[in-house]
Amino acid sequence: MKVSSEYMQAKRDQIARAAIEQFSRRGIHLTSMANIIEASELSAGTIYIHFKGKNEIIAYVARTTFSGLFAEVEAAVTTEPPPRPSELIDLITSRIATADIPSGLLIQVWGEAVSNQEVRRAANSVYEQALDTLREYCVAWMLSGEGKGLPTARREAPARAHLMVSLIYAQILQMSLIDGYDTGSLSAELATLLDRS
């Protein structure tokens, strides 16, 4: 029987949700494939059709989770005028704070990426995707929000995109590690640093 790509994707997402729940509860290292299989309510055979093992599941979770967090950036590139950089950081930070994925899990994935090449490749891929999207956003913002010419915007956008990714990752880290961290506490400082119109 032939199954649709939508069905296959739904199963992968079901497995990923089970893994996220287990990783969040037990930690990545203490979560076994047996834990994920049980939580997914699928057979081991079904799990291994979609993923070779836990490393591949972690890499998939890393790609899909971080990609979702940057959805606002992709939308902002086409908005006219685009939101100010500090507003965009606030949007992304708010999305992280209300996401189904605990920010602590994102930090666990980064930790895993230090020594796990498969997860590292996924983390680097996500970083490059975020950087490319933010670079496009920065060009759009500098053209419409700052009135700069296209050559100048293209020249300055990479450095500004790097800064924005760094700020977003720093927000994720602080949200994960600091009890009672106020995500809005940096808004004024971000506006001074990023909004140069």
C-alpha atoms as a printed R data frame, in Angstrom:
    type eleno elety resid chain resno      x      y      z
1   ATOM     1    CA   MET     A     1  0.000  0.000  0.000
2   ATOM     2    CA   LYS     A     2  1.389  3.401 -0.995
3   ATOM     3    CA   VAL     A     3  1.253  6.093  1.678
4   ATOM     4    CA   SER     A     4  1.165  9.828  1.028
5   ATOM     5    CA   SER     A     5  3.973 12.225  1.881
6   ATOM     6    CA   GLU     A     6  1.521 14.004  4.186
7   ATOM     7    CA   TYR     A     7  0.974 10.758  6.117
8   ATOM     8    CA   MET     A     8  4.732 10.180  6.374
9   ATOM     9    CA   GLN     A     9  5.281 13.754  7.584
10  ATOM    10    CA   ALA     A    10  2.507 13.396 10.149
11  ATOM    11    CA   LYS     A    11  4.191 10.288 11.557
12  ATOM    12    CA   ARG     A    12  7.567 12.038 11.722
13  ATOM    13    CA   ASP     A    13  5.961 14.941 13.570
14  ATOM    14    CA   GLN     A    14  4.197 12.533 15.951
15  ATOM    15    CA   ILE     A    15  7.542 10.924 16.778
16  ATOM    16    CA   ALA     A    16  9.188 14.332 17.166
17  ATOM    17    CA   ARG     A    17  6.464 15.515 19.578
18  ATOM    18    CA   ALA     A    18  6.950 12.375 21.681
19  ATOM    19    CA   ALA     A    19 10.715 12.907 21.669
20  ATOM    20    CA   ILE     A    20 10.360 16.564 22.663
21  ATOM    21    CA   GLU     A    21  8.118 15.589 25.572
22  ATOM    22    CA   GLN     A    22 10.624 12.964 26.734
23  ATOM    23    CA   PHE     A    23 13.695 15.178 26.187
24  ATOM    24    CA   SER     A    24 12.027 17.979 28.156
25  ATOM    25    CA   ARG     A    25 11.069 15.668 31.018
26  ATOM    26    CA   ARG     A    26 14.139 13.422 31.238
27  ATOM    27    CA   GLY     A    27 16.855 15.329 29.404
28  ATOM    28    CA   ILE     A    28 18.321 14.255 26.072
29  ATOM    29    CA   HIS     A    29 20.943 11.908 27.523
30  ATOM    30    CA   LEU     A    30 18.567 10.084 29.835
31  ATOM    31    CA   THR     A    31 15.922  9.594 27.147
32  ATOM    32    CA   SER     A    32 16.160  6.220 25.428
33  ATOM    33    CA   MET     A    33 14.645  5.114 22.145
34  ATOM    34    CA   ALA     A    34 12.353  2.890 24.242
35  ATOM    35    CA   ASN     A    35 11.059  6.022 26.019
36  ATOM    36    CA   ILE     A    36 10.347  7.717 22.682
37  ATOM    37    CA   ILE     A    37  8.679  4.611 21.249
38  ATOM    38    CA   GLU     A    38  6.416  4.277 24.279
39  ATOM    39    CA   ALA     A    39  5.514  7.984 24.327
40  ATOM    40    CA   SER     A    40  4.757  8.030 20.589
41  ATOM    41    CA   GLU     A    41  2.374  5.049 20.894
42  ATOM    42    CA   LEU     A    42  3.882  3.700 17.669
43  ATOM    43    CA   SER     A    43  5.730  0.466 17.097
44  ATOM    44    CA   ALA     A    44  9.511  0.308 17.076
45  ATOM    45    CA   GLY     A    45  9.316 -0.731 13.419
46  ATOM    46    CA   THR     A    46  7.364  2.416 12.539
47  ATOM    47    CA   ILE     A    47  9.831  4.631 14.405
48  ATOM    48    CA   TYR     A    48 12.815  3.111 12.606
49  ATOM    49    CA   ILE     A    49 11.157  3.570  9.207
50  ATOM    50    CA   HIS     A    50 11.322  7.321  9.830
51  ATOM    51    CA   PHE     A    51 14.492  7.729 11.903
52  ATOM    52    CA   LYS     A    52 17.672  5.643 12.163
53  ATOM    53    CA   GLY     A    53 18.022  6.426 15.848
54  ATOM    54    CA   LYS     A    54 17.976  9.061 18.580
55  ATOM    55    CA   ASN     A    55 20.637 11.267 16.961
56  ATOM    56    CA   GLU     A    56 18.542 11.636 13.837
57  ATOM    57    CA   ILE     A    57 15.485 12.497 15.933
58  ATOM    58    CA   ILE     A    58 17.451 15.151 17.849
59  ATOM    59    CA   ALA     A    59 18.694 16.654 14.567
60  ATOM    60    CA   TYR     A    60 15.143 16.699 13.165
61  ATOM    61    CA   VAL     A    61 13.819 18.381 16.319
62  ATOM    62    CA   ALA     A    62 16.618 20.967 16.116
63  ATOM    63    CA   ARG     A    63 15.849 21.829 12.489
64  ATOM    64    CA   THR     A    64 12.073 22.022 12.827
65  ATOM    65    CA   THR     A    65 12.047 23.804 16.189
66  ATOM    66    CA   PHE     A    66 14.454 26.590 15.346
67  ATOM    67    CA   SER     A    67 13.003 27.050 11.867
68  ATOM    68    CA   GLY     A    68  9.593 27.650 13.417
69  ATOM    69    CA   LEU     A    69 10.979 30.279 15.761
70  ATOM    70    CA   PHE     A    70 12.204 32.362 12.826
71  ATOM    71    CA   ALA     A    71  8.884 32.311 10.948
72  ATOM    72    CA   GLU     A    72  8.220 35.938 11.980
73  ATOM    73    CA   VAL     A    73 11.480 37.010 10.358
74  ATOM    74    CA   GLU     A    74 10.492 35.484  7.026
75  ATOM    75    CA   ALA     A    75  7.135 37.281  7.189
76  ATOM    76    CA   ALA     A    76  8.826 40.560  8.166
77  ATOM    77    CA   VAL     A    77 10.989 40.574  5.038
78  ATOM    78    CA   THR     A    78  7.872 41.007  2.896
79  ATOM    79    CA   THR     A    79  6.072 43.473  5.202
80  ATOM    80    CA   GLU     A    80  6.019 47.074  4.029
81  ATOM    81    CA   PRO     A    81  7.392 48.783  5.970
82  ATOM    82    CA   PRO     A    82  9.181 46.046  7.923
83  ATOM    83    CA   PRO     A    83  9.095 46.238 11.715
84  ATOM    84    CA   ARG     A    84 11.973 47.979 13.465
85  ATOM    85    CA   PRO     A    85 14.809 45.593 14.419
86  ATOM    86    CA   SER     A    86 14.046 45.870 18.146
87  ATOM    87    CA   GLU     A    87 10.368 45.076 17.413
88  ATOM    88    CA   LEU     A    88 11.403 42.026 15.422
89  ATOM    89    CA   ILE     A    89 13.624 40.777 18.270
90  ATOM    90    CA   ASP     A    90 10.663 41.298 20.641
91  ATOM    91    CA   LEU     A    91  8.417 39.289 18.286
92  ATOM    92    CA   ILE     A    92 10.848 36.395 18.128
93  ATOM    93    CA   THR     A    93 11.479 36.474 21.885
94  ATOM    94    CA   SER     A    94  7.728 36.422 22.547
95  ATOM    95    CA   ARG     A    95  7.365 33.453 20.223
96  ATOM    96    CA   ILE     A    96 10.137 31.605 22.064
97  ATOM    97    CA   ALA     A    97  8.513 32.349 25.435
98  ATOM    98    CA   THR     A    98  5.125 30.984 24.294
99  ATOM    99    CA   ALA     A    99  6.335 28.127 22.076
100 ATOM   100    CA   ASP     A   100  5.377 24.512 22.727
101 ATOM   101    CA   ILE     A   101  9.106 23.770 22.951
102 ATOM   102    CA   PRO     A   102 10.693 24.692 26.301
103 ATOM   103    CA   SER     A   103 13.647 27.017 25.781
104 ATOM   104    CA   GLY     A   104 15.702 24.670 27.983
105 ATOM   105    CA   LEU     A   105 15.357 21.977 25.340
106 ATOM   106    CA   LEU     A   106 16.948 24.307 22.798
107 ATOM   107    CA   ILE     A   107 19.941 24.674 25.118
108 ATOM   108    CA   GLN     A   108 20.153 20.879 25.473
109 ATOM   109    CA   VAL     A   109 20.261 20.590 21.688
110 ATOM   110    CA   TRP     A   110 23.113 23.119 21.546
111 ATOM   111    CA   GLY     A   111 24.959 21.154 24.214
112 ATOM   112    CA   GLU     A   112 24.477 17.953 22.236
113 ATOM   113    CA   ALA     A   113 25.796 19.700 19.114
114 ATOM   114    CA   VAL     A   114 29.186 20.253 20.767
115 ATOM   115    CA   SER     A   115 30.096 16.568 20.530
116 ATOM   116    CA   ASN     A   116 27.486 15.058 18.193
117 ATOM   117    CA   GLN     A   117 28.310 15.745 14.543
118 ATOM   118    CA   GLU     A   118 24.830 14.916 13.228
119 ATOM   119    CA   VAL     A   119 23.191 17.359 15.636
120 ATOM   120    CA   ARG     A   120 25.963 19.890 14.984
121 ATOM   121    CA   ARG     A   121 25.243 19.804 11.242
122 ATOM   122    CA   ALA     A   122 21.545 20.432 11.959
123 ATOM   123    CA   ALA     A   123 22.368 23.301 14.360
124 ATOM   124    CA   ASN     A   124 24.699 24.872 11.792
125 ATOM   125    CA   SER     A   125 22.073 24.511  9.073
126 ATOM   126    CA   VAL     A   126 19.501 26.263 11.252
127 ATOM   127    CA   TYR     A   127 21.995 29.017 12.097
128 ATOM   128    CA   GLU     A   128 22.759 29.625  8.423
129 ATOM   129    CA   GLN     A   129 19.049 29.710  7.580
130 ATOM   130    CA   ALA     A   130 18.395 32.238 10.375
131 ATOM   131    CA   LEU     A   131 21.356 34.340  9.300
132 ATOM   132    CA   ASP     A   132 20.260 34.360  5.641
133 ATOM   133    CA   THR     A   133 16.714 35.360  6.582
134 ATOM   134    CA   LEU     A   134 17.894 38.091  8.942
135 ATOM   135    CA   ARG     A   135 20.298 39.360  6.290
136 ATOM   136    CA   GLU     A   136 17.370 39.764  3.885
137 ATOM   137    CA   TYR     A   137 15.377 41.479  6.620
138 ATOM   138    CA   CYS     A   138 18.246 43.884  7.399
139 ATOM   139    CA   VAL     A   139 18.529 44.888  3.744
140 ATOM   140    CA   ALA     A   140 14.760 45.529  3.617
141 ATOM   141    CA   TRP     A   141 14.875 47.527  6.868
142 ATOM   142    CA   MET     A   142 17.854 49.652  5.820
143 ATOM   143    CA   LEU     A   143 16.220 50.449  2.463
144 ATOM   144    CA   SER     A   144 12.811 51.459  3.830
145 ATOM   145    CA   GLY     A   145 13.461 52.271  7.492
146 ATOM   146    CA   GLU     A   146 16.789 54.038  7.150
147 ATOM   147    CA   GLY     A   147 16.662 55.229  3.565
148 ATOM   148    CA   LYS     A   148 20.011 53.696  2.646
149 ATOM   149    CA   GLY     A   149 20.905 52.722 -0.903
150 ATOM   150    CA   LEU     A   150 20.984 49.097 -1.977
151 ATOM   151    CA   PRO     A   151 24.814 48.776 -2.194
152 ATOM   152    CA   THR     A   152 25.208 50.173  1.352
153 ATOM   153    CA   ALA     A   153 22.399 48.014  2.726
154 ATOM   154    CA   ARG     A   154 23.893 44.865  1.216
155 ATOM   155    CA   ARG     A   155 27.336 45.728  2.568
156 ATOM   156    CA   GLU     A   156 26.127 46.454  6.135
157 ATOM   157    CA   ALA     A   157 23.412 43.777  6.419
158 ATOM   158    CA   PRO     A   158 25.670 40.766  7.204
159 ATOM   159    CA   ALA     A   159 27.181 42.371 10.326
160 ATOM   160    CA   ARG     A   160 23.794 43.501 11.569
161 ATOM   161    CA   ALA     A   161 22.274 40.065 10.923
162 ATOM   162    CA   HIS     A   162 25.093 38.449 12.955
163 ATOM   163    CA   LEU     A   163 24.349 40.827 15.814
164 ATOM   164    CA   MET     A   164 20.634 40.032 15.718
165 ATOM   165    CA   VAL     A   165 21.185 36.258 15.706
166 ATOM   166    CA   SER     A   166 23.552 36.660 18.655
167 ATOM   167    CA   LEU     A   167 20.962 38.660 20.582
168 ATOM   168    CA   ILE     A   168 18.234 36.095 19.872
169 ATOM   169    CA   TYR     A   169 20.450 33.200 20.975
170 ATOM   170    CA   ALA     A   170 21.432 35.159 24.108
171 ATOM   171    CA   GLN     A   171 17.743 35.666 24.908
172 ATOM   172    CA   ILE     A   172 17.115 31.921 24.563
173 ATOM   173    CA   LEU     A   173 20.036 31.160 26.883
174 ATOM   174    CA   GLN     A   174 18.938 33.643 29.547
175 ATOM   175    CA   MET     A   175 15.303 32.516 29.394
176 ATOM   176    CA   SER     A   176 16.502 28.964 29.992
177 ATOM   177    CA   LEU     A   177 18.941 29.602 32.812
178 ATOM   178    CA   ILE     A   178 17.785 32.654 34.774
179 ATOM   179    CA   ASP     A   179 14.745 32.244 37.018
180 ATOM   180    CA   GLY     A   180 12.237 35.046 36.513
181 ATOM   181    CA   TYR     A   181 14.116 36.475 33.529
182 ATOM   182    CA   ASP     A   182 12.128 39.338 32.002
183 ATOM   183    CA   THR     A   183 12.274 39.049 28.219
184 ATOM   184    CA   GLY     A   184 11.125 42.649 27.830
185 ATOM   185    CA   SER     A   185 13.867 44.100 30.025
186 ATOM   186    CA   LEU     A   186 16.203 44.711 27.090
187 ATOM   187    CA   SER     A   187 13.691 46.428 24.790
188 ATOM   188    CA   ALA     A   188 14.961 49.985 25.307
189 ATOM   189    CA   GLU     A   189 18.596 48.913 25.013
190 ATOM   190    CA   LEU     A   190 17.808 46.913 21.857
191 ATOM   191    CA   ALA     A   191 16.083 49.920 20.325
192 ATOM   192    CA   THR     A   192 19.164 52.075 20.966
193 ATOM   193    CA   LEU     A   193 21.498 49.415 19.635
194 ATOM   194    CA   LEU     A   194 19.541 48.234 16.598
195 ATOM   195    CA   ASP     A   195 17.151 50.971 15.447
196 ATOM   196    CA   ARG     A   196 19.278 53.464 13.619
197 ATOM   197    CA   SER     A   197 16.729 55.421 11.656
